[in-house]
Amino acid sequence: MLGCIDCREDENLENDFLILNLWGKPLFSYIVDEMLDVDIFDKVILLTNSKYVKYLVKTLFNNRIDVVEEISSQYPMFMVSGRAVFLKSQTIMKVLEEYKEGYVYASVKKKNIEWNNEIENISFLGEYIETYTNVFSISDGTSACKKTYLLNSFESVVVNSKNDFELSVILKKKELNTSILKQTILARIKEKRNILKYKKNQKGICLIGHSQIDNWELKELQGISIRNCGIGGISSREYYEYILKDNILECVEDKYIVMHGTNDIICEDSLDEIYENISKTLNYIRERKINCTIFFVQCIHVNGRLDRNNKEIDQFNGFLRAKLEDVIWIDTSKLDDVFGNLKQEYTIDGLHLSTKGYEKLNEIISKEVL
């Protein structure tokens, strides 16, 4: 399979977005890095008619990638836009592993929306189809059958306009922040490793979850000692990947209070995927502490947040409550005001709880657990 990065200048666009500086790097260099990480390709080439792009490739990548001005009819070929700044190598490998024959092109998948129609006239140059985003195409050069591969809204961003570039600046900053958040999560796990591995709390209660658990300065619950194994910023998927997968968490208590969800719903994971990730936590506990009792705290409403909304939280809670088995569900609606938002007095930023918020949460949980 030949991998080809299309970095030809497009006169139909209002700017040569390929060479714009995006957080310290030329925009096209992001997809070059990802393509070079794909070991399935027999060869990766960069297609361009720009002298400046050629200069940048030589400066940034030395001889790691060949630059050509035209391509032959060599097939099969994976061709990707040089302006597809968020497409990841893992996705490319997944696409190629699933590819069988014919012609396949990328399409956008928006959360909770399924596209039933096939999109025609896919191209990286020439006519710009505003409704859909073109990221890549694959062809074996023989078959005319056309299929779509659905991408999430993040990886489907291609910079074809000033608005696209401004969006990329925001998303790339968010992606960089995500990398920083990961390091923060790993550092917090290291900091709490002795707590996670603690084995002498048989008569106590173990708390598991994200920052709403981690920030809870609770030493005991009506005389019962608490072991707080919450990690700020973590999702259920990351809790498994960074903690449970390596058997870092000891399970010695008879009671567990689990709170996962608020960091899951802001990811691209589907509800089914989130359920599977949360189930890994619950199964991990059950396998290590037979006949234990697990209390699951529903996702708490927010107040005035852009990154989360209560309609989505209600959908998530309803889905999860119907799916989870052998847990005691803890309703947190008493934290809400008359409009169904997290009460102002119970939060410091619309998401995280204030001292009064934790006092109310303590009251809610104590009635269920004790």
C-alpha positions as CSV (number, residue, x, y, z in Angstrom):
1,M,0.0,0.0,0.0
2,L,1.4,3.4,-1.0
3,G,0.7,6.3,1.4
4,C,0.4,9.7,-0.3
5,I,0.0,13.1,1.5
6,D,-1.6,15.6,-0.9
7,C,0.1,18.9,-0.3
8,R,-0.6,20.5,-3.7
9,E,-1.5,24.2,-3.7
10,D,-5.2,24.8,-4.2
11,E,-6.0,28.1,-6.0
12,N,-9.6,27.7,-5.0
13,L,-8.8,28.3,-1.4
14,E,-8.4,31.8,0.1
15,N,-5.0,31.0,1.6
16,D,-2.2,28.5,1.4
17,F,-3.2,26.9,4.7
18,L,-0.6,24.1,4.3
19,I,2.2,26.3,5.4
20,L,0.4,28.4,8.1
21,N,2.0,28.1,11.6
22,L,-0.2,26.0,13.9
23,W,1.2,26.1,17.4
24,G,4.9,26.2,16.3
25,K,4.7,23.8,13.3
26,P,3.6,24.1,9.7
27,L,0.0,22.8,9.4
28,F,0.9,20.0,7.0
29,S,3.6,18.6,9.2
30,Y,1.1,17.2,11.7
31,I,-0.3,14.6,9.2
32,V,3.2,13.9,7.9
33,D,4.2,12.8,11.5
34,E,1.1,10.6,11.7
35,M,1.6,8.9,8.3
36,L,5.3,8.2,9.1
37,D,4.1,6.3,12.2
38,V,2.0,3.9,10.1
39,D,4.0,0.7,9.5
40,I,1.5,-0.8,7.0
41,F,2.6,1.4,4.2
42,D,5.3,0.1,1.8
43,K,6.2,3.7,1.2
44,V,5.0,7.2,2.1
45,I,5.4,10.1,-0.3
46,L,4.4,13.7,-0.2
47,L,2.8,15.2,-3.4
48,T,3.3,18.9,-3.9
49,N,3.9,21.6,-6.5
50,S,5.1,24.1,-3.9
51,K,8.8,25.0,-3.7
52,Y,8.3,26.3,-0.2
53,V,6.6,23.0,1.0
54,K,9.5,21.1,-0.5
55,Y,11.9,23.3,1.4
56,L,10.0,22.8,4.7
57,V,9.9,19.0,4.2
58,K,13.7,18.9,3.7
59,T,14.2,21.1,6.7
60,L,11.8,19.3,9.1
61,F,12.0,15.7,7.9
62,N,15.4,15.3,6.3
63,N,15.2,12.2,4.1
64,R,12.4,10.5,6.0
65,I,9.9,11.1,3.2
66,D,10.1,11.4,-0.6
67,V,8.7,14.5,-2.3
68,V,7.2,14.2,-5.7
69,E,5.3,16.5,-8.1
70,E,3.1,13.8,-9.7
71,I,2.1,10.3,-9.0
72,S,1.7,7.3,-11.3
73,S,-1.3,5.0,-11.4
74,Q,0.4,2.8,-8.7
75,Y,-2.3,1.0,-6.6
76,P,-3.5,0.4,-4.0
77,M,-3.1,3.9,-2.6
78,F,-4.1,5.7,0.5
79,M,-4.3,9.4,-0.2
80,V,-4.8,11.9,2.6
81,S,-5.1,15.7,2.6
82,G,-2.2,17.6,3.9
83,R,-4.7,19.9,5.6
84,A,-6.1,17.0,7.7
85,V,-4.4,18.2,10.8
86,F,-6.1,15.9,13.4
87,L,-6.2,12.5,11.7
88,K,-4.3,10.0,13.8
89,S,-2.0,7.1,12.9
90,Q,-4.1,4.7,14.9
91,T,-7.2,5.6,12.9
92,I,-5.3,5.2,9.6
93,M,-4.1,1.7,10.6
94,K,-7.6,0.7,11.6
95,V,-8.9,1.9,8.3
96,L,-6.3,0.0,6.3
97,E,-6.9,-3.2,8.4
98,E,-10.6,-3.0,7.5
99,Y,-10.0,-2.2,3.9
100,K,-10.7,-5.0,1.4
101,E,-11.1,-3.6,-2.1
102,G,-12.6,-0.8,-4.2
103,Y,-12.8,2.9,-3.4
104,V,-13.3,4.1,0.1
105,Y,-13.5,7.7,1.3
106,A,-13.8,9.5,4.6
107,S,-17.0,11.0,5.8
108,V,-18.0,12.9,9.0
109,K,-19.8,11.1,11.8
110,K,-21.5,13.5,14.2
111,K,-22.3,12.2,17.7
112,N,-25.5,10.2,17.9
113,I,-26.2,10.7,14.1
114,E,-25.9,8.0,11.6
115,W,-25.4,8.8,7.9
116,N,-27.4,6.4,5.6
117,N,-26.5,8.1,2.3
118,E,-23.2,7.9,0.4
119,I,-21.5,11.1,-0.5
120,E,-20.3,11.6,-4.0
121,N,-17.7,13.8,-5.7
122,I,-15.0,13.5,-3.0
123,S,-11.8,15.4,-3.7
124,F,-9.1,17.3,-1.9
125,L,-8.7,19.9,-4.6
126,G,-11.0,21.7,-6.9
127,E,-14.7,22.1,-5.9
128,Y,-15.0,22.5,-2.1
129,I,-18.0,20.7,-0.8
130,E,-19.0,22.7,2.3
131,T,-21.4,20.2,3.8
132,Y,-18.9,17.4,4.1
133,T,-15.2,17.2,5.0
134,N,-12.8,15.3,2.9
135,V,-9.9,13.7,4.7
136,F,-8.7,10.6,2.8
137,S,-9.5,8.2,0.1
138,I,-8.3,4.7,-0.7
139,S,-8.4,3.0,-4.1
140,D,-7.2,-0.2,-5.6
141,G,-7.5,1.2,-9.1
142,T,-9.7,-1.6,-10.4
143,S,-13.1,-1.6,-8.6
144,A,-15.7,1.1,-8.8
145,C,-17.5,0.2,-5.6
146,K,-17.6,3.2,-3.2
147,K,-17.9,3.0,0.5
148,T,-17.6,5.5,3.3
149,Y,-15.5,5.3,6.4
150,L,-17.1,7.4,9.2
151,L,-14.7,9.6,11.2
152,N,-15.4,11.5,14.4
153,S,-15.9,15.2,14.3
154,F,-12.4,15.8,15.7
155,E,-10.4,13.8,13.1
156,S,-12.5,15.0,10.2
157,V,-11.4,18.6,10.5
158,V,-9.7,19.7,7.2
159,V,-8.5,23.3,7.0
160,N,-10.2,24.7,3.9
161,S,-11.1,28.2,5.2
162,K,-10.1,30.8,7.8
163,N,-12.8,29.5,10.0
164,D,-11.4,26.0,9.8
165,F,-8.0,27.3,10.7
166,E,-9.3,29.2,13.7
167,L,-11.1,26.1,14.8
168,S,-7.9,24.1,14.4
169,V,-6.0,26.6,16.6
170,I,-8.6,26.0,19.3
171,L,-8.7,22.2,18.9
172,K,-5.0,21.9,18.7
173,K,-4.6,23.9,21.9
174,K,-7.2,21.6,23.5
175,E,-5.3,18.5,22.3
176,L,-2.1,20.0,23.8
177,N,-4.0,20.6,27.0
178,T,-5.1,16.9,26.9
179,S,-1.5,15.8,26.8
180,I,-0.8,18.0,29.8
181,L,-3.9,16.6,31.5
182,K,-2.6,13.1,30.9
183,Q,0.7,13.9,32.6
184,T,-1.2,15.5,35.5
185,I,-3.3,12.3,35.8
186,L,-0.3,10.1,35.8
187,A,1.4,12.3,38.4
188,R,-1.6,12.1,40.6
189,I,-1.7,8.3,40.3
190,K,1.9,8.2,41.3
191,E,1.2,10.5,44.2
192,K,-1.7,8.3,45.5
193,R,0.0,4.9,44.7
194,N,0.3,4.0,48.4
195,I,-3.4,4.7,48.9
196,L,-4.3,2.7,45.8
197,K,-2.2,-0.2,47.0
198,Y,-3.3,0.0,50.7
199,K,-4.5,-3.4,52.1
200,K,-5.6,-2.6,55.7
201,N,-9.0,-1.0,55.2
202,Q,-11.2,-4.1,55.4
203,K,-13.8,-2.4,57.6
204,G,-13.8,0.8,55.5
205,I,-15.3,2.2,52.3
206,C,-13.4,2.7,49.1
207,L,-14.1,5.7,46.9
208,I,-13.4,5.4,43.1
209,G,-13.8,8.0,40.4
210,H,-12.7,11.4,39.0
211,S,-12.1,14.8,40.6
212,Q,-15.5,15.0,42.3
213,I,-14.3,12.0,44.3
214,D,-10.6,13.0,44.5
215,N,-11.4,16.5,45.8
216,W,-13.7,15.2,48.5
217,E,-11.7,15.7,51.7
218,L,-13.5,12.9,53.5
219,K,-11.7,10.8,56.1
220,E,-14.6,8.9,57.5
221,L,-18.4,8.5,56.9
222,Q,-20.2,8.4,60.3
223,G,-17.3,6.6,61.9
224,I,-16.4,4.3,59.0
225,S,-12.9,5.0,57.6
226,I,-12.6,6.1,53.9
227,R,-9.9,5.2,51.4
228,N,-10.1,7.8,48.6
229,C,-8.9,6.3,45.3
230,G,-10.3,9.0,43.1
231,I,-8.1,10.7,40.5
232,G,-8.8,14.2,39.2
233,G,-9.4,14.6,35.5
234,I,-9.6,10.8,34.8
235,S,-12.2,9.0,32.7
236,S,-13.4,5.4,33.2
237,R,-11.4,4.3,30.2
238,E,-8.2,6.0,31.6
239,Y,-8.9,4.5,35.1
240,Y,-8.7,1.1,33.5
241,E,-5.7,1.9,31.3
242,Y,-3.6,3.6,33.9
243,I,-4.7,1.8,37.1
244,L,-6.7,-1.4,36.8
245,K,-4.9,-2.8,33.8
246,D,-1.7,-2.9,35.9
247,N,-3.5,-4.2,39.0
248,I,-2.5,-1.1,41.0
249,L,-5.8,-0.9,42.9
250,E,-6.2,-3.2,45.9
251,C,-9.8,-4.2,46.7
252,V,-10.1,-5.1,50.4
253,E,-13.3,-3.2,51.5
254,D,-16.8,-4.6,51.6
255,K,-18.3,-1.4,50.2
256,Y,-17.3,0.7,47.2
257,I,-18.6,4.0,46.0
258,V,-18.0,4.5,42.3
259,M,-18.5,7.8,40.4
260,H,-17.6,7.7,36.7
261,G,-19.1,9.6,33.8
262,T,-18.6,13.4,33.8
263,N,-15.2,13.0,32.0
264,D,-16.5,10.3,29.7
265,I,-19.3,12.2,28.1
266,I,-17.0,15.0,26.9
267,C,-15.0,12.3,24.9
268,E,-16.0,10.9,21.5
269,D,-16.8,7.5,23.1
270,S,-20.3,6.2,22.5
271,L,-22.7,5.4,25.3
272,D,-22.0,1.7,24.7
273,E,-18.3,2.3,24.9
274,I,-18.6,4.3,28.1
275,Y,-20.7,1.5,29.6
276,E,-18.1,-1.1,28.7
277,N,-15.4,1.0,30.3
278,I,-17.3,1.5,33.5
279,S,-18.1,-2.2,33.6
280,K,-14.4,-2.9,33.6
281,T,-14.1,-1.0,36.9
282,L,-17.1,-2.8,38.4
283,N,-15.9,-6.3,37.3
284,Y,-12.4,-5.6,38.6
285,I,-13.8,-4.9,42.0
286,R,-16.1,-8.0,42.0
287,E,-13.4,-10.3,40.9
288,R,-11.2,-9.3,43.8
289,K,-13.8,-8.8,46.5
290,I,-16.6,-11.4,46.2
291,N,-20.0,-10.4,47.7
292,C,-19.0,-6.7,48.1
293,T,-21.6,-4.0,47.7
294,I,-21.1,-1.4,45.0
295,F,-22.8,2.0,45.1
296,F,-22.8,3.9,41.8
297,V,-23.2,7.7,42.1
298,Q,-25.0,9.0,39.0
299,C,-23.4,11.8,37.0
300,I,-24.1,15.1,38.8
301,H,-25.8,17.9,36.9
302,V,-23.8,21.0,35.9
303,N,-24.6,24.7,36.0
304,G,-23.7,27.0,33.1
305,R,-21.0,24.8,31.5
306,L,-20.1,24.9,27.8
307,D,-18.3,21.6,27.9
308,R,-21.2,19.6,29.4
309,N,-25.0,20.0,29.5
310,N,-27.7,18.5,31.6
311,K,-29.7,17.1,28.7
312,E,-26.7,15.0,27.7
313,I,-26.1,14.1,31.4
314,D,-29.7,12.9,31.7
315,Q,-29.4,10.8,28.6
316,F,-26.2,9.3,30.0
317,N,-27.7,8.6,33.4
318,G,-30.8,7.0,32.0
319,F,-28.8,4.8,29.6
320,L,-26.4,3.7,32.4
321,R,-29.1,3.1,35.0
322,A,-30.9,0.7,32.7
323,K,-27.7,-1.2,31.8
324,L,-25.8,-1.5,35.1
325,E,-26.6,-4.6,37.2
326,D,-25.8,-5.5,40.8
327,V,-25.2,-2.0,41.9
328,I,-27.1,0.4,44.2
329,W,-27.8,3.5,42.2
330,I,-27.4,6.8,44.1
331,D,-29.6,9.7,42.8
332,T,-28.0,13.1,43.1
333,S,-31.0,15.2,42.1
334,K,-31.1,16.8,45.6
335,L,-28.0,18.8,44.5
336,D,-30.2,20.5,41.9
337,D,-32.1,23.8,42.0
338,V,-35.8,24.0,40.8
339,F,-34.6,24.2,37.2
340,G,-32.6,21.0,37.3
341,N,-29.2,22.7,37.4
342,L,-26.5,22.1,40.0
343,K,-27.3,24.7,42.8
344,Q,-25.0,27.7,42.7
345,E,-24.1,27.3,46.4
346,Y,-23.1,23.7,45.8
347,T,-20.4,24.4,43.1
348,I,-17.3,26.5,42.6
349,D,-17.3,26.5,38.8
350,G,-20.5,24.9,37.6
351,L,-18.9,21.4,37.8
352,H,-16.8,20.9,40.8
353,L,-18.4,20.9,44.2
354,S,-18.0,23.5,46.9
355,T,-17.8,22.8,50.7
356,K,-21.6,23.0,50.9
357,G,-21.9,20.7,47.9
358,Y,-19.8,18.1,49.6
359,E,-21.8,18.4,52.8
360,K,-25.0,17.8,50.8
361,L,-23.3,14.9,48.9
362,N,-22.3,13.4,52.2
363,E,-25.9,13.6,53.4
364,I,-27.2,11.9,50.2
365,I,-24.6,9.1,50.3
366,S,-24.8,8.5,54.0
367,K,-28.5,7.6,53.8
368,E,-27.8,5.0,51.1
369,V,-24.6,3.5,52.3
370,L,-25.0,3.3,56.1
